Amino acid sequence: MTAAARVAILTEAGAGVGLGHLRRCQALAVALATVGAEPRTVIGGAAALPDDHATGARALDWLREPPRVIELLAAWRPEVVVVDSYAATTEFLTELGGVVPRVTVVDDLADRELPVALVVNGGYAAAGLTYRVRPDTTLLLGPAYALLDPAFAVEPPRRPRGAVRRVLVTLGGDAPAARLEAVAAAVRHAAPEASVDVVVGPYAPGVVSAGERVTVHRGLASLRPLILAADLAVTGGGVTVYECLASATPVIASCLADNQRPNVDALGRAGLILPGGPSLAGALAHLIADAELRTVLAARGRAAVDGAGASRVATALVRARVAVGAARRV
């Protein structure tokens, strides 16, 4: 009987970084387990996240102490390591390659040389980037490889309504309370009869207060139930915007960090989202008033992002492991 493929995943989370890297790695870990692999995740910068022995996740600040994770990988001996962090340098990736047969990077910046076997970028603008990689590097680019929990691959039970009755506001794991309250107030002004769900991340500074028709949610394991319940969502330009597209939920998306700009711009040009700038109030008024546009955005979103990206990447990683095993036997 063939042993399960061992896949190590190195990522990070925390204030200033948010939850995006971690969430897409968690999605990949679920998909890997589904195809029979054995994933283990190491989370840097996440002092607020304890070790999770049930999922094989542990907290270790590998970005500040790279020798410790090199030692960990040398002891565990995975066939594949996946790295999802903008702070992972070319030198560190090269060092990983001396310990693990195949190194994979999840990257949406293309801002440094990547001496790796596989690059994954599930962003809509991915194909327009120029990656500095080896001739034999495989590139998995575009929304077909968006790393979402496999639950998002299930066809959403979406029936667009004529009126907006429920709006989701979620701006990342470290969005300040003042920003969340300002967006919630803008939604309440644009749709005074709608209920508003505000998601507060674990690294959000300040306290978000509930109010009339405003419900505050903390500590959620998944946003999918709220996304499916919403008639529209106001988000940043990270992982959540793709979860909304896969769920056929119309989206107003704004850039919360410079690295989100290419995807928000590309999604806007493709007519998949409504950009939140330069006026969020204007975008809200437009989308709330136009039921036909909401229906069109919902259909286009699901057609562009089918939610099966993590499963495709997991399959590619396991196949790569088989190739490594074959090479070792030669």
C-alpha positions as CSV (number, residue, x, y, z in Angstrom):
1,M,0.0,0.0,0.0
2,T,1.4,3.4,-1.0
3,A,2.0,5.8,1.9
4,A,0.0,9.1,1.9
5,A,1.8,12.0,0.3
6,R,3.3,14.3,2.9
7,V,2.8,17.9,2.1
8,A,4.1,20.7,4.4
9,I,2.4,24.1,4.2
10,L,4.2,27.2,5.5
11,T,2.0,30.3,5.9
12,E,1.4,33.3,8.2
13,A,-1.4,35.3,9.8
14,G,-1.7,38.2,12.2
15,A,-2.1,41.9,12.5
16,G,-0.8,43.6,9.3
17,V,-1.1,40.3,7.4
18,G,-4.7,39.4,8.1
19,L,-6.1,35.9,7.5
20,G,-6.0,35.6,3.7
21,H,-2.8,33.5,3.4
22,L,-4.0,31.2,6.2
23,R,-7.5,30.8,4.8
24,R,-6.3,29.7,1.4
25,C,-3.8,27.3,2.9
26,Q,-6.5,25.9,5.2
27,A,-8.6,25.3,2.0
28,L,-5.7,23.6,0.3
29,A,-5.1,21.4,3.4
30,V,-8.8,20.3,3.3
31,A,-8.5,19.5,-0.4
32,L,-5.2,17.6,0.2
33,A,-6.7,15.4,2.9
34,T,-9.7,14.7,0.5
35,V,-7.3,13.3,-2.1
36,G,-5.5,11.1,0.4
37,A,-2.5,13.3,1.2
38,E,-1.2,14.1,4.7
39,P,-0.9,17.9,5.1
40,R,0.7,19.7,8.0
41,T,0.5,23.4,8.3
42,V,3.0,25.7,10.1
43,I,1.7,29.2,10.8
44,G,4.1,32.1,11.4
45,G,3.2,35.3,13.1
46,A,0.1,33.8,14.6
47,A,0.5,33.9,18.4
48,A,-3.3,34.1,18.8
49,L,-3.7,30.8,16.9
50,P,-2.8,27.8,19.0
51,D,-1.6,24.5,17.7
52,D,-4.4,22.4,16.1
53,H,-3.5,18.8,16.4
54,A,-6.7,17.7,14.7
55,T,-5.7,19.4,11.5
56,G,-1.9,19.1,11.8
57,A,-1.5,22.8,12.2
58,R,1.0,24.4,14.6
59,A,2.2,27.9,15.4
60,L,5.9,28.5,14.7
61,D,7.4,31.9,13.7
62,W,9.3,30.4,10.8
63,L,9.9,33.8,9.1
64,R,12.0,35.0,12.1
65,E,13.5,31.7,12.8
66,P,14.0,29.9,9.4
67,P,16.5,27.3,10.8
68,R,13.8,25.9,13.1
69,V,11.4,25.1,10.2
70,I,14.3,23.7,8.1
71,E,15.0,21.3,11.0
72,L,11.3,20.5,11.3
73,L,11.0,19.7,7.6
74,A,14.2,17.7,7.6
75,A,12.8,15.5,10.4
76,W,9.4,15.1,8.9
77,R,10.6,14.6,5.3
78,P,7.7,15.8,3.2
79,E,7.8,15.2,-0.5
80,V,6.3,18.7,-1.2
81,V,6.3,22.0,0.7
82,V,3.9,24.8,-0.1
83,V,4.9,28.3,0.9
84,D,2.3,31.2,1.1
85,S,4.0,34.4,2.4
86,Y,5.2,37.5,0.6
87,A,8.1,37.5,3.1
88,A,9.5,34.2,1.9
89,T,12.7,35.3,0.2
90,T,14.4,33.8,-2.9
91,E,17.2,32.6,-0.6
92,F,14.9,30.9,1.8
93,L,13.0,29.1,-1.0
94,T,16.4,27.9,-2.4
95,E,17.3,26.6,1.1
96,L,13.9,24.8,1.2
97,G,14.8,23.1,-2.1
98,G,17.8,21.5,-0.5
99,V,15.5,19.8,2.1
100,V,12.3,19.1,0.2
101,P,12.2,17.6,-3.3
102,R,9.5,19.9,-4.6
103,V,8.8,23.5,-3.5
104,T,5.5,25.2,-4.4
105,V,4.8,28.9,-3.9
106,V,1.4,30.5,-3.6
107,D,2.1,34.0,-4.9
108,D,0.2,36.9,-6.5
109,L,2.9,39.5,-6.7
110,A,5.6,38.1,-9.0
111,D,8.0,40.5,-7.3
112,R,11.0,38.2,-6.8
113,E,12.8,35.3,-8.3
114,L,11.0,32.0,-7.4
115,P,13.4,29.0,-7.6
116,V,10.5,26.5,-7.2
117,A,8.8,23.6,-9.1
118,L,5.3,25.1,-9.0
119,V,3.7,28.5,-8.7
120,V,0.0,28.9,-7.8
121,N,-1.9,32.2,-8.4
122,G,-5.7,31.9,-8.4
123,G,-6.2,35.6,-9.0
124,Y,-8.1,36.9,-12.0
125,A,-5.2,39.0,-13.1
126,A,-2.6,36.2,-12.7
127,A,-2.0,35.5,-16.4
128,G,-0.8,39.1,-16.9
129,L,2.1,38.7,-14.5
130,T,5.6,37.8,-15.5
131,Y,7.2,35.3,-13.1
132,R,10.9,34.8,-12.8
133,V,11.1,31.1,-12.6
134,R,13.1,28.1,-13.9
135,P,12.3,26.7,-17.4
136,D,10.8,23.6,-15.8
137,T,8.5,25.5,-13.3
138,T,4.8,24.8,-13.7
139,L,2.5,27.8,-13.4
140,L,-1.1,27.3,-12.3
141,L,-2.6,30.7,-13.0
142,G,-6.1,32.1,-12.9
143,P,-9.4,31.6,-11.0
144,A,-9.5,27.9,-11.9
145,Y,-6.9,27.6,-9.2
146,A,-8.4,30.0,-6.6
147,L,-7.7,28.3,-3.2
148,L,-11.2,28.2,-1.7
149,D,-12.6,25.6,0.7
150,P,-14.0,22.7,-1.4
151,A,-17.4,23.5,0.0
152,F,-17.5,26.4,-2.4
153,A,-17.5,24.0,-5.3
154,V,-21.0,23.0,-4.4
155,E,-23.5,24.8,-6.7
156,P,-25.0,27.6,-4.6
157,P,-28.8,27.6,-4.0
158,R,-29.0,31.1,-5.2
159,R,-32.3,32.8,-6.1
160,P,-31.7,36.5,-6.6
161,R,-34.4,38.7,-5.0
162,G,-35.9,41.9,-6.3
163,A,-35.1,43.7,-3.2
164,V,-31.9,43.8,-1.0
165,R,-32.8,42.4,2.3
166,R,-29.5,41.3,3.7
167,V,-26.0,42.7,3.2
168,L,-22.6,41.2,4.3
169,V,-19.7,43.5,5.3
170,T,-16.4,41.7,5.7
171,L,-13.1,43.6,5.3
172,G,-10.4,41.1,6.3
173,G,-8.9,39.7,9.5
174,D,-7.4,42.9,10.7
175,A,-9.8,45.6,9.5
176,P,-10.1,48.4,12.2
177,A,-13.5,48.7,14.0
178,A,-13.9,52.3,12.7
179,R,-13.7,51.2,9.1
180,L,-16.2,48.4,9.6
181,E,-18.6,50.7,11.3
182,A,-18.3,53.3,8.6
183,V,-19.0,50.8,5.9
184,A,-22.0,49.4,7.9
185,A,-23.3,52.9,8.3
186,A,-23.0,53.5,4.5
187,V,-25.0,50.2,3.9
188,R,-27.7,51.2,6.4
189,H,-28.0,54.6,4.7
190,A,-28.3,53.0,1.2
191,A,-30.6,50.2,2.3
192,P,-32.4,51.2,5.5
193,E,-34.7,48.2,5.5
194,A,-31.9,45.6,5.0
195,S,-30.2,43.6,7.7
196,V,-26.4,44.0,7.9
197,D,-24.0,41.2,8.9
198,V,-20.6,42.6,10.0
199,V,-17.7,40.2,10.3
200,V,-15.0,41.2,12.7
201,G,-11.6,39.5,12.3
202,P,-9.5,38.1,15.1
203,Y,-6.8,40.9,14.7
204,A,-9.2,43.8,14.3
205,P,-8.3,46.7,16.6
206,G,-11.2,48.4,18.4
207,V,-14.7,47.2,19.2
208,V,-17.5,47.1,16.6
209,S,-20.9,47.8,18.1
210,A,-24.1,46.1,17.0
211,G,-27.1,48.4,16.2
212,E,-30.5,48.4,14.7
213,R,-30.6,45.7,12.0
214,V,-26.8,45.3,12.4
215,T,-25.4,42.0,13.7
216,V,-21.7,41.6,14.6
217,H,-20.1,38.2,14.0
218,R,-16.8,37.1,15.6
219,G,-14.8,33.9,15.6
220,L,-16.4,32.4,12.5
221,A,-14.9,29.2,11.1
222,S,-16.3,29.9,7.7
223,L,-18.0,32.8,6.0
224,R,-20.0,30.6,3.6
225,P,-23.3,30.6,5.4
226,L,-23.3,34.4,5.6
227,I,-22.2,34.8,2.0
228,L,-25.0,32.5,0.8
229,A,-27.6,34.4,2.9
230,A,-26.5,37.8,1.6
231,D,-28.1,39.6,-1.4
232,L,-24.9,41.4,-1.8
233,A,-21.5,41.7,-0.1
234,V,-19.1,44.5,0.6
235,T,-15.6,43.1,0.8
236,G,-11.9,43.7,0.2
237,G,-10.1,42.3,-2.8
238,G,-8.7,39.2,-1.2
239,V,-9.9,35.6,-0.7
240,T,-13.4,36.6,0.3
241,V,-14.2,38.2,-3.1
242,Y,-13.6,34.9,-4.8
243,E,-15.7,33.1,-2.2
244,C,-18.5,35.5,-3.0
245,L,-18.1,35.0,-6.8
246,A,-18.2,31.2,-6.3
247,S,-21.3,31.6,-4.2
248,A,-23.1,33.8,-6.9
249,T,-23.2,36.7,-4.4
250,P,-23.0,40.1,-6.0
251,V,-19.9,42.0,-4.7
252,I,-18.7,45.5,-4.2
253,A,-15.0,45.1,-3.6
254,S,-12.4,47.7,-2.5
255,C,-8.6,47.5,-2.3
256,L,-7.5,47.1,1.3
257,A,-3.9,46.6,0.4
258,D,-1.7,47.5,-2.6
259,N,-1.4,43.8,-3.7
260,Q,-5.2,43.6,-4.1
261,R,-5.3,46.4,-6.8
262,P,-4.5,44.2,-9.9
263,N,-7.3,41.7,-9.1
264,V,-9.9,44.3,-8.1
265,D,-9.2,46.3,-11.3
266,A,-9.2,43.1,-13.5
267,L,-12.5,41.8,-11.9
268,G,-14.1,45.2,-12.4
269,R,-13.0,45.4,-16.0
270,A,-14.4,41.9,-16.6
271,G,-17.8,43.0,-15.1
272,L,-17.6,40.4,-12.3
273,I,-17.7,42.9,-9.4
274,L,-18.6,46.5,-8.8
275,P,-15.5,48.4,-7.6
276,G,-16.1,50.2,-4.3
277,G,-14.1,53.3,-5.4
278,P,-14.1,56.2,-5.8
279,S,-17.4,56.3,-4.0
280,L,-18.7,53.4,-1.9
281,A,-22.0,55.2,-1.4
282,G,-22.4,55.5,-5.1
283,A,-21.6,51.9,-5.7
284,L,-24.1,50.8,-3.0
285,A,-26.9,53.0,-4.4
286,H,-26.3,51.6,-7.9
287,L,-26.2,47.9,-7.0
288,I,-29.1,48.1,-4.5
289,A,-31.3,49.8,-7.1
290,D,-30.5,47.5,-10.0
291,A,-31.8,44.0,-9.4
292,E,-31.0,43.0,-13.0
293,L,-27.3,43.9,-12.5
294,R,-27.2,41.9,-9.3
295,T,-28.6,38.9,-11.2
296,V,-26.0,39.3,-13.9
297,L,-23.1,39.7,-11.5
298,A,-24.2,36.6,-9.6
299,A,-24.3,34.5,-12.8
300,R,-21.0,35.8,-14.1
301,G,-19.3,35.3,-10.8
302,R,-20.2,31.6,-10.5
303,A,-19.3,31.0,-14.1
304,A,-15.8,32.5,-13.6
305,V,-15.0,30.9,-10.2
306,D,-16.4,27.4,-9.7
307,G,-14.8,26.8,-6.3
308,A,-12.8,23.7,-7.3
309,G,-9.4,25.4,-7.4
310,A,-8.1,23.9,-4.2
311,S,-9.0,20.4,-5.4
312,R,-7.2,21.0,-8.7
313,V,-4.0,22.3,-6.9
314,A,-4.2,19.4,-4.4
315,T,-4.3,16.9,-7.3
316,A,-1.4,18.6,-9.0
317,L,0.7,18.4,-5.8
318,V,-0.1,14.7,-5.3
319,R,0.8,13.9,-8.9
320,A,4.1,15.9,-8.4
321,R,4.8,13.7,-5.4
322,V,4.3,10.6,-7.5
323,A,6.9,12.0,-10.0
324,V,9.3,12.6,-7.1
325,G,8.9,9.1,-5.9
326,A,9.6,7.8,-9.4
327,A,12.7,9.9,-9.7
328,R,14.0,8.6,-6.3
329,R,13.6,5.0,-7.5
330,V,15.7,5.6,-10.6
